[in-house]
């Protein structure tokens, strides 16, 4: 199910899994036939079609294989009353068993999925199912979203961000949402949704290219184990597991050419090679360790390819909040950990065997930065995330008045702010992001060149240098590190010319005397401010030529592209022109602020 309040019915197509075979005749619903089911070749399907007013519109079609679970489908549900198309295969419906009793489940798929952009519509594809409180536990709907277009569950107004996990080498973000008084196989009720959203796929951008053919392997039970570790109730029976392609108030097509669900049996036990890892963090340039080995029982069981390693906080601390775990060349890397202790859990390939270790970082050796974010929402309830190197490290809900949020961020890298709850409506959810500050140094949003959330020139991400975030997207504020290397390339006309770097009008050192050949001059500065290069000993044949100024490893800021140059002689006077490398008079060339993003 998609956005809260948007979907009325549980529309579905059911399939038994298998490899592609010959295709049967296309079957479509009609205004007089809401529900069609059949078993060509012994493989069951069902197609059901209903718009948001409860009418059957007859725009969902399926062409099932007569010899396998392969199928193709198409839908045309555009418009305010457009309905929902859902194609899925069902297993374990009403099994009476918990996911642990069912055992390890692994799904492989290949699908050509081509949703079309429709304003207000959306589509996704992946694993779908239900947990049912048949005497115990919680009735819950679940998704493992492999790809999405225009909307995903993180944009739901009820979404709770529970963290991220790496399964089968793929990073997912985990959310819990709430559906109020909505239909289920057991009648209408209020229930939670448990959702893993794949991070390397999906787009809300109208101009993006939808992947088309996608494929993958999903260890479903590992997702279940991680969700349970995050505090979600999975004690109810596993009522349904399926592969689903869904389109809501939109148009599109899908062709699932391969689909397989396997039961997997993993090791009886799994454990790290050590129960504790003690680290001393010398600096904040990554704060990482390699997790080298783990053991399994039986000892010859090869479970290395498909383990999940998951970080959680010990007791009530927040030491794991910034941790990122990923797999690289057969090993696992962890970065961004705060000083303190953090629990690691390793899960076997089927998600049922697990082992623990504790990682302790020496307190006080890793420096954090205080990042403040000042923002308001146009309506209230807008969701912002603070990101370090693309990973979410803090979440904030906005009101319609300016608020300032304060976060501690460990590790180095790029800092950005992401908006995720655009509703695409006139006078709807927008964000005014005033600034962020890093250790008290303010970085104004309107000075940032990269703002993929600003609507300009007829599209999202069509401009920069604005406080406004009208679309889902992010503003990039550059590197967290407040120390910057400023490099100037310059020469003199006669030799002996003197230049000095000014920040906010103040010299940073005694400056440099130039030769007649181009040379580079560097200085390390802290914080932010206006950058000016001053020439101050004009006389005789002395003139200065400033080639460029560079901040860290950004693209050099060419002097001839700078509008402010009071040292250029033009139109009969000093300061009579601009956009030149030349300084024939005492004066300055302005190069913007340190925080201006020239990537």
N, C-alpha and C positions, 0 to 999 in steps of 0.2 A: 504494500500500500504506500501511496505517495504522501503528498502534503496533507497535514492535518485538516480534516474537514472537507477535503476535495473528493474523496472516493467513497462511493456508497456500496458498491457491490464487490464480491469476490469473484472476479471473472477469471476463468482458467481453462487451460488445455493440458491434459495429462498424457504422459508418455512413459513407456518402459524403455530403459536405456539400452543402447547397443551401437553398432557401427552402421554407417549409411547403407541403404539398399535401394531398391526400386521405389519410386514414388507413386502413390495412389492419386486419385482425382482430388482436385481442390474442393473443400467444403467450406461454405460460408454461412453465417447466421443470417436471419432475415427478420423483418418486423413481426412476422407471425410465428417464427420458430426461434425461441430464445436460447435453446439448449440442444446441442447436437453431440452425441457420443457414439463411438463405434470401436471395433477392435480389428482393423485390417491386419492380417498376418499375425494376429494374436497380441498386437501392441495397442494398448488402450489410449484413446485421446478423447478430449471433450472440449468444446468451444462454447463460450457463454459471453453474451454481449449486452451491455446495458449502459445508457447514458446517465448523466448526473441527476436527471429528473425521474429515473426509474423506467424509462422507455427503452425498448429494444430496437436498436438502429441498424443492425445487420451490416456492420462494416468490418467485422473481424473474420479472417479466413485462415485456414490451415490446409496444408498439403502433407499428410503423413506418409511415411514410408510403409509399404505393404510387407516389408520383410525385416524391419529393424526399427529402432527408436528415432531414426533421422526424420527431420521434418523441416518444412519451410512455412513461413507465415507472412501475412501482410495485414496492415491496419490503416484505417483512415478515419480518425476520430477528432479531427480538427474542429475547433469552435467552442463556445462557452458551455454548450451542453454535450460536448464530446465525452465519450465514455472511456473505458479502460480495456486494453488488450493484454492478456497475460497467457503465455504459453509455458507450460511446465510439466515435468514428469514427477510423479508422486511415488514415494516408497515409505514403508513402515507406518502407514496411516493407521492410527489406533493400535500401535504395537503393544502397549501395556508395559513397555520397558523404558528405563532411563537411558540417556545416551551412553552411559558407562556400561550398562547391560547389553545394549545393542552392539557395542564394540567399535573399533576404528573404521572410519569411512573415508575413502579417498575418491575424488571425482576428477575425470579428465574430460575436456571438451574442446571442440573446434567449431566456431560459429562465425558466419558472415552477418554482421549486425549493422544495419544502416538506418538509424532514425533520422528524420528530417527536422530542421529547426522550425518550430511553430511557437509563436509568442504565447506564453502561458502553459505550454506543454512540457513534457519531459519523458525520459525513457531510461531504463537500466537493464542490465543482464547479469546473471550470476546465480548463486545458490539461494533458495528460498524454502521456508518451512515453518513448522509450529511445534512448540512445546505445549502440552495440554495438562492442566491440573486435574487429573483423573483420580481425585481423592487426596492428592498432596501436591505441594509446589505451586508454581505460578503459570497460568496460561500466558504464553508469549509468542509473538511472531518474530521470525529472524530472517536476516539477509546477510549474505557475503557478496558484496557488490564488486563484480569484476570490471565493469565499465559503466559509465553514466553520462547522460547528456542533458544539460540545462538545469538539473536539480539533483541533489543527493540528500541523504538524511541529516548531514551536518547542518543543513540550512533550515531544518524544521525548528519552529519556535520553541519546542520543548526539548531540543537536543541537549544532552549532557555529554561532554567530551571526556571519555574515560582513559585516553592514552593511545599509544600505538604499539604494534607488535609486528614482528617479521615472521611470516609463515611461508615455507618453501622458497626462501630468498626474496619474497615480496613484502613490502611494507604496507600495512593497513592501519587506518585510524578506527578506533572503536567508539561507538556512540550508543546511548540509550535514549529512546524517545517514548512518548506516551500517546496512545490513541484513545480518545474518549467516546464511549458509547458507539462503537463501530462494530460491524458484523464480523463474526468468526464462524468456523465450522460448528460451533456449539451455541450459537445465538449471539446477539449483540451484547457487548460488554466493554468496559474500560480495561485496557491491557498495555503492557510495555512492548516495545520493539527492541531487539538486540541486533546491532548492525556493525559489520566490519566493512569499511570502504577502502578499496585499493587506491593507493596514493599516486601511482605512476600512470593512471589512466583517468579519463573523465574530463569534461569541459562544460562550462556554463556559457562560453563565448559563442555567439552566433556565427562568427567568421571562422571558427576552428574546423579542422578536418576530422570527422569521425573515423576511427581506425578501420572500419570494415571488418576484415577477417581477424579474429582474435582467438587465442587458445590458451590453455593453462592446465595446471594440476592443483587441486585444492585439497589439502588434508583437513576435512571438515571438523573432525573431532578435536584437532588442535585448537581451532577457533573456539569450540565449546569450552575446552579446558581453560583457555585464557580468559574468556568471559566470566567463568566461574571464579577465577582468581581475582578478577576485578570487582567481585561482589554481586554479580548477577545470579539470580535464582534459576538454576537449571535442574532442580530436583524432580520436576514433573516428568511425565512420560514423553519420549520423543515421538511425536505423532506424525510428522511428515518431514521428508527431505526431498528436495526437487531441484531441477535446473530450470530457470525461469528467464524468459525475455518479456519485458513489459513495456507498454507505451500508454501514456496518459494524455488525453486531449491533444494528440499529435498524430503524425503520419510516419510510416516506416515499414521496413521489412526485416526478416531474419531467416537465416538458413543454417540450421544446426546439422552439420554433416557428420559429426562424431560426438558421442556421448557415452561415457562409461562410469559406472559407480562400482568400486571394489571394496570389499571388506579387507582390512589389513590387520595383521597380527604383529605386534612389535615385541621388543624386549620385555622381560618380566620386571626388570628394574633398570634404572639409569641414574648416574651420579657424576658430578664434576670430579676432576682428578684431585681437587683439594676442597676442603670444607670452608676454608677462609682464604681471602686474598687481601693482603695488606699493602696499600699503595701510599707513596709519598708523591704529592703533586708539586713539582718544582716551579711550574709556571701555569699560565692559563691558555696555552697554545694547543688545546685539544683534550687534555686530561684523559688520556686513553690507556686501556690495557688490552692485551690479547687474551682471550679465553682459549687455551690451546687444546685441551683434551678432556674427554669424559669416558667413562667406562659403562658397559652394558652387561647384563646377564640374560642369556648365556654370553660368555666372553667373545665368541666369534660372531656375534650378531652385528651386522653393519647398519648402524642407525645414524651415521654421521651426516648423511645428506639432507635429512628432513627433520632435524630437531628444531624446537623453538626454545629460545632463551629469553626470559621475560623478567623485567626489573620491577620490584614493588618496594614501597617504603617500609622500614622497620618501625613497628609501633606507630607513634603519631608524628614522627619526623617527616620532613619533606626533602630528604637528601636525594631521592631518586627522580625528583620532578623534571629535571632537565636531561635525564639520561637518554641517549640514543644507542640502540643496539642494532648492528647489521652484520651480514655475513659477507666475507670477502676471501676468495681463494681457499675455501674449505675451513676458514677460521672465523671467529666472531670478535668484533671490535666493540668496545663500549667507550663513549665519550660524554663529556658535559656533566660529570657527577659533582654534586656539592660535597664539601667536606662532611664526613660522618659515615654512617653505616647504611648499606643498601642490601636488600635480599635479592638474589637471583634464583629463578626457578627454571629448570630445564625439563622440557617435555619430550617424550618419545614420539616416534612417527605417527602412532595412533592416538596420541594425546592422553593416554591412560596411565603411563608410567612417568614418574617425575622425580627429580632430585633437587636439592637446594644447596646454595653456598652463600656466604656473606662477604661482601666487599666493603672494606673500610678505607676511607681516604683520610689522611692525617689532617685534622682541622687546622685552619689558619694558614696553610701553605698555598691554597688556591685562592686567588683574589676574585671577588665578584664585582660586578658593576651594578649600580643602582640606575634603573631605567624607569623614567616617568612618562606616562602617556596622558595627554589632555585631549578630550574628545567629547562630543555630544551626538545624539541621534536626532534625526528630524522628527521621529515619532516616539521613540523609546523602545527598548527591547532589542536594539541592534547588537549583534555579536561581533566583537573584535578579538583577535588573537595577536599576541606578541610572538614573533618568530626569530629564532637564531639559526642561521644557515638553513632556512626553510622548515625547521622543526618548531612546533608550537610549544612554548615554554610558559605561557600565561594566557588566561582567558578572562574577558571582561564584558559584562552586559551594560549597555548604555542607557541613560535616561535622556530626556529632551533638554537637559541643562548640562553645561560643561562640568565634567568631573576629571580629577587627576588621579590616575592609578599608579602605584609604586610597586616595582618588582625587582628582585635580585636575579641577575643573570650570570651564570658561570660559563666559562669557556669563551673562546674568541670566535670571530666570524662575522657574517653580515647580519644586520638587524633590520627587520621590516615589520609592518603592521598590516594584518589581513582582515578584510571585511567579508562575512560569509552569508549574511541573511538578507540580501537584496530581494525584494518581492516583485520587482519589475513593474510596479504601479506608479502612476502619476501621483505625486504627493505621498508616496509610500516611504519605505525604509531607505534612508540615506544617512551618511555619516559625515560630519565635519571634524576632521582630525587636525587640531590646532598645531601640535608639535609633539616631539618626544625630546627628552633630555637624557643624556648619558653622563652620570656623575656630575650633574648640575649644569652641564653645557647643553644649551637648547639647540635643537635642529628643527627649523621651521619646515612644515610640510610643503608650503608653496615654493620652497627652494629646491625641492627634489624633482629630478627630471623623470624618474620612473614611477608612474602611478597608473597601474593597470585597472584601477577601479574608477577612474575619472571618465565620465561620458563627454566626449568631444568629437567634433567632425563626424557626427552621425554614428558613432560606435563606442563601445566600452574600450577603455585603454587607448582612446584616440588622442590623448594629450597628456601633458604633465604640468608641473608647477601650479598645483591647485590643492587647497585644503579638502576639497570635496571628494567623497567616494560614493558614486551613484550606482555602482555595479559591484558584484563580487570580484574581489581582486585585492591587490596589496600595494603599499607604498614602500619603496626601498630607501632606507636611510643610510646606507653605506656601512662601513666597518664599525664594529663595537669599539675597537681600540681607539682611545683618544689621543694616542701619540701618532703624529704624522710627520713623514719626511717630505720637506718642501725642497724641490730642486729647481734651479733657475739656469737656463742656458743663455749666455750673453757674451758679447765682445765689445771692445772699444774701437773708436775710429782712429785715435792717436795713441792710445795706451795710457794707463793711469786713471781712467775714468772710475768713479766710485759709485757703487750702488748699495742699497740696503733693503732688506725685506721688512715691511711693516705689517703688523697684525693689529687691526683696530687702531691704526695710526701710530703705533708704538714700535720702535725698532727691536728686532729679536736678538741682534748681536751688533758688532761693530761694522758689519758689511764686508764688501770685497772690492779690491782694485782690479780692473779688467786689463787684459792684454788685447792685442789686435787680432787674436785668433779666438774662435768660439771655444769656451770652456763651460763646464757645469759646476755649480756651487750649491751645496746642500746643507740643510740645517734641520734638526728635529725639534718640533714644537708640540705643545699639548693643547687640547681643547679646540675651540672653533673661533672664527672671527673673519673680518674682511682682510683680504690679501691685496697688498700694493707693493710694487717695486719702485723705489725712489732713486732717481739720479740727482746728485747734489753737488757736483763740482764742475759745472759747465764753465768753459773758458778756452780761448784760443781755438784749436782744432778739436777739442774734446767733445765727442758725441758718443752716446751709448746706443747699442743695438741689442734689444731684448728679443731673443728668438721665441722662447716659451717658458712657462712655469708649469711644473708637474706636482700634484699632490699624491703621495704614495705611488702606486702603480697605475693610476688612472691615465686616461688619454691626456697628453699634454695640452694645456690651454694656450693656444697660439696668440701671441701679442697682437698680431694683425687682425684678430677676431674680437678684440676688446674695444668697447666703445669709449671708455674713459682713459684718455691719455693727455695729461696737461703738459707733457714735455715735448710734444710734437710741434714743430714750427710749420704752420700752414696759414694761408690767407693773410700773410704779412704779420703774424704775431705768434708768440708762444701759446700753445694750447688752442690753436686755431683749427685743429682737425683731430681726427681719431683714426682707429683701425690701421695702425702702423707699428712696425717694430722700432722705429727710430725715435730717439729722444735727443733733440738738439738743444734743449733748454732744461734747466732744473725743473723737475716735476715728477709725477707719478703715473704709472699705468695700473689700473684696477683690474684684478683677476677674479673677482667674485669672492665668495666665502669658502673656507676650507671644506665645509660640509656640502657644498654644491656637488651634485653627483654628475661627474663627467665620464662615467663608464660608456 
